[in-house]
Amino acid sequence: MIKNFTLVVLATTLLFISGCTNSDQPAEDVQPEEQVVPEPVEKISDVDRLPLWQNYMEQQFPEFTEDQFNATYTVPLETFQPYPVNENEFNFFKPYMAYNTDSTKAIDIYSYSSVISEKGGQRVYINGGPDAQINLVNLEEKTSQRLFFSGPMLSFWDAQWIDSNKVIVAGTEEKTPVYWIIDLNRKSMQLYTMEGKEMDTSISREGFLRRKMPDIIIPD
């Protein structure tokens, strides 16, 4: 009887010691996820460009040349949930959005902070604020998703799909012509700049948009 009791106590003690030993082991190191570094496009000249933007910049800005654009830095895209599109704004800007090959998605760089109206039977578009935003529109689900937001330092002028996952956006950063390459798979945006170049202050986004949207009144 005493022998059986002793064996039970010994077994219980061994289990207790084993449990303490395991709990005292240091936690396994958790390695942080390796950050995926976007693969930048080596040269903007290798990408199908935006002919209207290029023609406008060459006419208005003599020093404009795409050979001088270099990749500078990469920023992550935002991860906000999609929301229902504003039907009025969508119909207004629908002809000027950048569509992918099967027209299931579009890049919208115009509707944010816009004031749209009609005057004498003509549509009027006014940029209602200094901020800028890039939206991804899902035409099948009729939703819009914010990809990138910026204050007045950046301005988005034109956009075009490179392939099913990449989009080129043209605009300015502090009065300097720039390009962005959006990579939807990598959820990143690569900036390309003309180092040391500053465009003339007389060149305005409104002037370009009058060519992009010839049937719309765009005041200065």
Buried (B, 14 or more C-beta within 10 A) or exposed (E): EEEEEEEEEEEEEEEEEEEEEEEEEEEEEEEEEEEEEBEBBEEBEEBEBBEBBBEBBEEBBEBBBBEBBBBEEBEEBBEEEBEEBEEEBBEBBBEBBBBBEEEEBBBBBBBBEBEBEEEEEEBBBBBEEEBBBBBBBBBEEEBBBBBBBBEEEBBBBBBBBBEEEBBBBBBBBEEBBBBBBBBBEBBBBBBBBBEEBEBEEEBBBEEBBBEBBEEBBBEE
